[in-house]
Amino acid sequence: MKPSKSIFSITLALFCLLFVQTAFSQEKNEHRYEMMLNENMLADSLKNVSFGYTLDVSPNQLITLAEGNKIFLLGWGGIAQLGENADSTIASFAYTSDGLLMAVLKNRLCYMDTIGVFSPIAQLPTSYMGLAPGKNVIYLFDRVRTYSTYRLFVLAKGGKYKQLLITPEPITSLTEMGDSVYFAVGSAVFSFSPDDLKLNLVAGLQKDNAIVSITADTVRNILYLSTSDAIYAKQGNSMVYVTGDFGGGIVKYFGNGLILFNPETHNIIRIVNIDKSIEF
């Protein structure tokens, strides 16, 4: 499915900047920063848009964002809407391992069909749930602070979901690495093994330093976690501070780099070969 041709554009500076950065990269494994989007690159019609706190990468390697009831793709030529408007606000979205775009609309789990319309798959136990893909399943979790307890579910093919665990605080982010699920609650990250039902604390920051996003380099088994103003990395029993130069926000590991998205400033930065600068 092709994105809509009609929607907004980013100035030519986006393409030029990325071209220059690529041209001046001396080595394929060089550690470097790529500015993919900032406020100055946005057309006037998008400067006041509030993108949601979710980011993913499409099967065609395009950054995917949501605003209200719209999905957008960010590519070399600009930003364009993908598909039709949803019938309600997109609470969260993600691509499955086989490239299907899924989204949570109120208390419904939907997918984008071949004509760009979100169609329902399953009714969810609560509204505005978070969504994260696994290798063969989808994880859904309570992340809105409106309940006394918060639940994590796994959804298998066929639309059947199973409750994995309950937490006393909302789950802000989740990723799968190896045979375990890693999820952030407050200032801590826990791992959970669906096979043996073991729950472990794997990382913790100061109490008032909430973790807003986590992602994983599944090849090197590095877990990245971000707060509102910094990024950290954990491998095995070692956790290190990576950078605060660009603040914090939503992180997504893709290819050989870490994408950092700050919805407040519209900044999207990719740290290429980030593992080259980390000493555990």
Backbone hydrogen bonds in HBPLUS format (Angstrom, degrees):
<---DONOR---> <-ACCEPTOR-->    atom                        ^
c    i                          cat <-CA-CA->   ^        H-A-AA   ^      H-
h    n   atom  resd res      DA  || num        DHA   H-A  angle D-A-AA Bond
n    s   type  num  typ     dist DA aas  dist angle  dist       angle   num
A0004-SER N   A0081-GLN O   2.77 MM  77  5.45 142.0  1.91 159.6 172.4     1
A0011-THR N   A0041-MET O   3.28 MM  30  5.61 150.6  2.37 142.9 149.4     2
A0014-LEU N   A0011-THR O   3.17 MM   3  6.19 160.0  2.21 128.5 129.7     3
A0016-CYS N   A0012-LEU O   3.05 MM   4  6.31 171.6  2.06 159.1 161.7     4
A0017-LEU N   A0013-ALA O   2.82 MM   4  5.81 162.8  1.85 149.0 153.5     5
A0018-LEU N   A0014-LEU O   3.14 MM   4  6.31 168.9  2.15 150.7 153.5     6
A0019-PHE N   A0015-PHE O   2.89 MM   4  6.04 157.4  1.94 151.4 158.5     7
A0020-VAL N   A0016-CYS O   2.90 MM   4  6.08 165.0  1.92 152.9 156.3     8
A0021-GLN N   A0017-LEU O   2.99 MM   4  6.18 164.0  2.02 150.5 155.0     9
A0022-THR N   A0018-LEU O   2.98 MM   4  6.12 157.9  2.03 145.3 151.3    10
A0023-ALA N   A0019-PHE O   2.87 MM   4  6.02 161.1  1.90 151.0 156.8    11
A0024-PHE N   A0020-VAL O   3.00 MM   4  6.12 149.7  2.09 149.3 156.0    12
A0025-SER N   A0022-THR O   3.22 MM   3  5.29 160.4  2.27 103.0 108.9    13
A0030-GLU N   A0027-GLU O   3.23 MM   3  5.13 163.0  2.26 107.9 107.9    14
A0032-ARG N   A0272-VAL O   3.33 MM 240  5.36 152.3  2.41 130.2 137.6    15
A0272-VAL N   A0032-ARG O   2.85 MM 240  5.36 142.2  2.00 154.3 163.3    16
A0034-GLU N   A0270-ARG O   2.85 MM 236  5.06 150.6  1.93 146.7 155.6    17
A0270-ARG N   A0034-GLU O   2.84 MM 236  5.06 166.0  1.86 149.4 154.0    18
A0036-MET N   A0268-ILE O   2.82 MM 232  5.34 151.3  1.90 155.7 163.4    19
A0037-LEU N   A0268-ILE O   3.20 MM 231  4.90 141.2  2.36 138.9 136.4    20
A0268-ILE N   A0037-LEU O   2.82 MM 231  4.90 153.0  1.89 140.9 139.4    21
A0041-MET N   A0038-ASN O   3.03 MM   3  5.50 144.3  2.16 112.1 122.2    22
A0042-LEU N   A0039-GLU O   3.27 MM   3  5.51 153.2  2.35 105.0 112.5    23
A0046-LEU N   A0043-ALA O   2.90 MM   3  5.55 161.4  1.94 121.4 127.6    24
A0047-LYS N   A0044-ASP O   3.35 MM   3  5.31 155.1  2.41 101.1 108.0    25
A0049-VAL N   A0046-LEU O   3.09 MM   3  5.13 164.0  2.12 108.6 113.1    26
A0052-GLY N   A0066-ALA O   2.73 MM  14  5.52 163.6  1.75 150.9 156.4    27
A0056-ASP N   A0064-THR O   3.24 MM   8  5.21 156.5  2.30 138.7 144.2    28
A0064-THR N   A0056-ASP O   2.74 MM   8  5.21 165.0  1.76 159.5 156.3    29
A0058-SER N   A0062-LEU O   2.82 MM   4  5.12 171.2  1.83 144.5 145.8    30
A0061-GLN N   A0058-SER O   2.81 MM   3  5.01 152.6  1.88 119.1 119.8    31
A0074-LEU N   A0063-ILE O   2.79 MM  11  5.12 159.6  1.83 154.4 159.8    32
A0065-LEU N   A0072-PHE O   2.94 MM   7  5.16 159.0  1.98 141.2 148.1    33
A0072-PHE N   A0065-LEU O   2.77 MM   7  5.16 169.9  1.78 151.3 152.5    34
A0067-GLU N   A0070-LYS O   2.96 MM   3  5.30 158.3  2.01 143.6 149.7    35
A0070-LYS N   A0067-GLU O   2.95 MM   3  5.30 156.0  2.01 126.5 134.3    36
A0090-ILE N   A0068-GLY O   2.84 MM  22  6.04 173.4  1.84 150.7 148.4    37
A0086-ALA N   A0069-ASN O   2.79 MM  17  4.91 172.0  1.80 150.8 152.0    38
A0082-LEU N   A0071-ILE O   2.80 MM  11  5.46 166.0  1.82 140.7 144.0    39
A0073-LEU N   A0080-ALA O   2.81 MM   7  5.46 161.9  1.84 160.5 165.6    40
A0080-ALA N   A0073-LEU O   3.02 MM   7  5.46 155.6  2.08 149.1 156.1    41
A0075-GLY N   A0078-GLY O   2.88 MM   3  5.44 174.1  1.88 170.0 169.1    42
A0078-GLY N   A0075-GLY O   3.34 MM   3  5.44 154.0  2.41 102.7 110.0    43
A0084-GLU N   A0116-GLY O   2.73 MM  32  5.49 175.5  1.74 144.6 144.0    44
A0091-ALA N   A0104-VAL O   2.91 MM  13  5.46 152.9  1.98 167.8 170.2    45
A0104-VAL N   A0092-SER O   2.90 MM  12  5.40 158.8  1.94 149.2 152.1    46
A0094-ALA N   A0102-MET O   2.99 MM   8  5.44 151.5  2.08 142.8 146.9    47
A0102-MET N   A0094-ALA O   2.84 MM   8  5.44 175.6  1.84 160.3 161.0    48
A0096-THR N   A0100-LEU O   2.83 MM   4  5.19 156.4  1.88 142.4 149.5    49
A0099-GLY N   A0096-THR O   2.97 MM   3  5.18 163.4  2.00 115.3 116.0    50
A0112-MET N   A0101-LEU O   2.95 MM  11  5.65 151.2  2.04 157.4 164.8    51
A0103-ALA N   A0110-CYS O   2.89 MM   7  5.26 155.1  1.95 140.7 143.7    52
A0110-CYS N   A0103-ALA O   2.79 MM   7  5.26 172.6  1.79 166.2 168.2    53
A0105-LEU N   A0108-ARG O   2.89 MM   3  5.20 161.0  1.93 155.2 159.6    54
A0108-ARG N   A0105-LEU O   2.90 MM   3  5.20 147.9  2.00 122.2 132.8    55
A0128-TYR N   A0106-LYS O   2.89 MM  22  5.10 152.1  1.97 125.0 131.0    56
A0124-LEU N   A0107-ASN O   2.78 MM  17  5.02 177.0  1.78 145.7 144.6    57
A0109-LEU N   A0122-ALA O   2.89 MM  13  5.25 173.7  1.89 161.1 162.9    58
A0121-ILE N   A0109-LEU O   2.64 MM  12  5.57 164.0  1.66 167.2 161.7    59
A0122-ALA N   A0109-LEU O   3.31 MM  13  5.25 156.8  2.37 134.0 140.1    60
A0111-TYR N   A0119-SER O   2.88 MM   8  5.44 151.9  1.96 147.7 153.3    61
A0119-SER N   A0111-TYR O   2.79 MM   8  5.44 162.2  1.82 158.7 158.7    62
A0113-ASP N   A0117-VAL O   2.89 MM   4  5.51 170.9  1.90 148.3 147.5    63
A0116-GLY N   A0113-ASP O   3.07 MM   3  5.39 164.0  2.10 115.1 117.7    64
A0130-GLY N   A0141-PHE O   2.72 MM  11  5.07 163.5  1.75 160.8 159.6    65
A0141-PHE N   A0130-GLY O   3.11 MM  11  5.07 153.7  2.18 126.9 132.4    66
A0132-ALA N   A0139-TYR O   2.97 MM   7  5.13 154.4  2.04 148.3 150.6    67
A0139-TYR N   A0132-ALA O   2.77 MM   7  5.13 176.6  1.77 169.9 168.8    68
A0134-GLY N   A0137-VAL O   2.83 MM   3  5.02 149.9  1.92 157.1 147.8    69
A0138-ILE N   A0155-LEU O   3.02 MM  17  5.05 155.4  2.08 142.8 150.1    70
A0155-LEU N   A0138-ILE O   2.65 MM  17  5.05 164.9  1.68 161.4 165.7    71
A0140-LEU N   A0153-PHE O   2.99 MM  13  5.11 162.2  2.02 133.7 138.8    72
A0153-PHE N   A0140-LEU O   2.74 MM  13  5.11 172.2  1.74 167.8 168.7    73
A0142-ASP N   A0151-ARG O   3.05 MM   9  5.61 153.1  2.12 154.0 162.2    74
A0171-ILE N   A0142-ASP O   3.04 MM  29  6.11 168.9  2.05 160.4 156.7    75
A0146-THR N   A0144-VAL O   2.80 MM   2  5.77 126.5  2.08 115.5  99.1    76
A0150-TYR N   A0167-THR O   2.82 MM  17  5.12 159.7  1.86 157.8 161.2    77
A0167-THR N   A0150-TYR O   2.64 MM  17  5.12 162.9  1.67 155.3 161.7    78
A0152-LEU N   A0165-LEU O   3.01 MM  13  5.47 158.0  2.06 154.7 154.7    79
A0164-LEU N   A0152-LEU O   2.71 MM  12  5.55 170.0  1.72 156.2 159.7    80
A0154-VAL N   A0162-LYS O   2.86 MM   8  5.35 153.6  1.93 148.1 156.3    81
A0162-LYS N   A0154-VAL O   2.82 MM   8  5.35 151.9  1.89 148.3 157.2    82
A0156-ALA N   A0160-LYS O   2.99 MM   4  5.74 164.4  2.01 167.7 162.6    83
A0159-GLY N   A0156-ALA O   3.25 MM   3  6.16 139.3  2.42 143.7 146.4    84
A0172-THR N   A0184-ALA O   2.98 MM  12  5.63 151.3  2.06 146.3 153.8    85
A0184-ALA N   A0173-SER O   2.96 MM  11  5.40 159.0  2.01 148.1 152.8    86
A0175-THR N   A0182-TYR O   2.87 MM   7  5.36 156.6  1.92 155.9 162.7    87
A0182-TYR N   A0175-THR O   2.80 MM   7  5.36 176.1  1.81 176.1 175.5    88
A0177-MET N   A0180-SER O   3.08 MM   3  5.70 165.6  2.10 158.6 163.2    89
A0180-SER N   A0177-MET O   3.21 MM   3  5.70 161.8  2.24 131.0 132.6    90
A0181-VAL N   A0192-PHE O   2.83 MM  11  5.14 165.6  1.85 149.2 153.3    91
A0192-PHE N   A0181-VAL O   2.76 MM  11  5.14 144.0  1.89 145.2 156.9    92
A0183-PHE N   A0190-PHE O   2.94 MM   7  5.51 156.0  2.00 150.9 158.9    93
A0190-PHE N   A0183-PHE O   2.90 MM   7  5.51 164.8  1.93 160.2 161.6    94
A0185-VAL N   A0188-ALA O   2.91 MM   3  5.46 160.7  1.94 153.1 159.6    95
A0188-ALA N   A0185-VAL O   3.11 MM   3  5.46 162.2  2.14 127.5 132.6    96
A0211-ILE N   A0186-GLY O   2.85 MM  25  6.07 171.9  1.86 147.5 146.5    97
A0205-LEU N   A0187-SER O   2.87 MM  18  5.29 159.9  1.91 156.0 162.8    98
A0189-VAL N   A0203-ALA O   2.85 MM  14  5.06 160.0  1.89 143.7 144.1    99
A0202-VAL N   A0189-VAL O   2.90 MM  13  5.75 163.5  1.92 151.4 156.5   100
A0203-ALA N   A0189-VAL O   3.29 MM  14  5.06 149.0  2.40 142.2 138.5   101
A0191-SER N   A0200-ASN O   2.76 MM   9  5.21 156.0  1.81 149.3 157.7   102
A0200-ASN N   A0191-SER O   2.89 MM   9  5.21 160.5  1.92 148.2 154.2   103
A0193-SER N   A0198-LYS O   2.97 MM   5  5.31 153.1  2.05 144.5 153.2   104
A0197-LEU N   A0193-SER O   2.66 MM   4  5.15 127.2  1.93 151.1 164.1   105
A0209-ASN N   A0206-GLN O   2.84 MM   3  5.30 163.6  1.87 125.8 129.0   106
A0212-VAL N   A0226-SER O   2.85 MM  14  5.95 149.9  1.94 147.8 157.9   107
A0226-SER N   A0213-SER O   2.90 MM  13  5.38 157.8  1.95 159.9 162.1   108
A0215-THR N   A0224-TYR O   2.95 MM   9  5.30 150.7  2.04 147.0 153.1   109
A0224-TYR N   A0215-THR O   2.81 MM   9  5.30 169.9  1.82 162.1 164.4   110
A0217-ASP N   A0222-ILE O   2.83 MM   5  5.06 168.0  1.84 157.2 161.3   111
A0221-ASN N   A0217-ASP O   2.82 MM   4  5.56 115.1  2.25 141.0 159.3   112
A0222-ILE N   A0217-ASP O   3.07 MM   5  5.06 151.3  2.16 137.2 142.7   113
A0223-LEU N   A0234-LYS O   2.84 MM  11  5.07 172.1  1.84 156.4 156.4   114
A0234-LYS N   A0223-LEU O   2.75 MM  11  5.07 150.1  1.84 147.6 157.3   115
A0225-LEU N   A0232-TYR O   2.97 MM   7  5.26 162.0  2.01 137.5 142.9   116
A0232-TYR N   A0225-LEU O   2.77 MM   7  5.26 162.5  1.80 164.8 170.2   117
A0227-THR N   A0230-ALA O   2.93 MM   3  5.40 160.7  1.97 152.3 158.0   118
A0249-GLY N   A0227-THR O   3.16 MM  22  6.42 130.6  2.41 161.8 161.5   119
A0248-GLY N   A0228-SER O   3.16 MM  20  4.43 133.6  2.39 113.6 100.4   120
A0231-ILE N   A0243-THR O   2.89 MM  12  5.50 147.6  1.99 155.2 165.8   121
A0242-VAL N   A0231-ILE O   2.85 MM  11  5.45 162.5  1.88 146.9 148.0   122
A0233-ALA N   A0240-VAL O   2.90 MM   7  5.43 159.6  1.94 155.9 162.4   123
A0240-VAL N   A0233-ALA O   2.81 MM   7  5.43 158.3  1.85 159.6 166.0   124
A0235-GLN N   A0238-SER O   2.88 MM   3  5.52 157.5  1.93 163.6 169.3   125
A0238-SER N   A0235-GLN O   3.10 MM   3  5.52 160.7  2.14 135.2 134.3   126
A0247-GLY N   A0244-GLY O   3.17 MM   3  4.95 166.7  2.19 104.1 107.4   127
A0250-ILE N   A0261-PHE O   2.79 MM  11  5.00 157.3  1.84 157.5 151.8   128
A0261-PHE N   A0250-ILE O   2.80 MM  11  5.00 161.5  1.83 150.3 156.4   129
A0252-LYS N   A0259-ILE O   2.94 MM   7  5.09 146.2  2.06 143.6 150.6   130
A0259-ILE N   A0252-LYS O   2.86 MM   7  5.09 174.7  1.86 146.7 147.2   131
A0254-PHE N   A0257-GLY O   2.90 MM   3  5.61 171.9  1.91 169.4 172.1   132
A0257-GLY N   A0254-PHE O   2.98 MM   3  5.61 161.2  2.01 134.9 141.1   133
A0273-ASN N   A0256-ASN O   2.62 MM  17  5.28 145.8  1.74 147.2 158.2   134
A0258-LEU N   A0271-ILE O   2.94 MM  13  5.11 153.6  2.01 135.2 138.6   135
A0271-ILE N   A0258-LEU O   2.80 MM  13  5.11 167.6  1.82 149.3 150.3   136
A0260-LEU N   A0269-ILE O   2.73 MM   9  5.20 163.6  1.76 160.1 166.0   137
A0269-ILE N   A0260-LEU O   2.89 MM   9  5.20 159.0  1.94 150.4 155.7   138
A0262-ASN N   A0267-ASN O   2.90 MM   5  5.29 165.7  1.92 156.8 161.6   139
A0266-HIS N   A0262-ASN O   2.86 MM   4  5.66 130.6  2.11 152.6 167.9   140
A0276-LYS N   A0273-ASN O   3.05 MM   3  5.70 157.4  2.10 117.6 124.0   141
A0277-SER N   A0274-ILE O   3.14 MM   3  5.82 159.7  2.18 119.0 124.0   142
A0278-ILE N   A0275-ASP O   3.37 MM   3  5.25 166.0  2.39 101.4 105.5   143
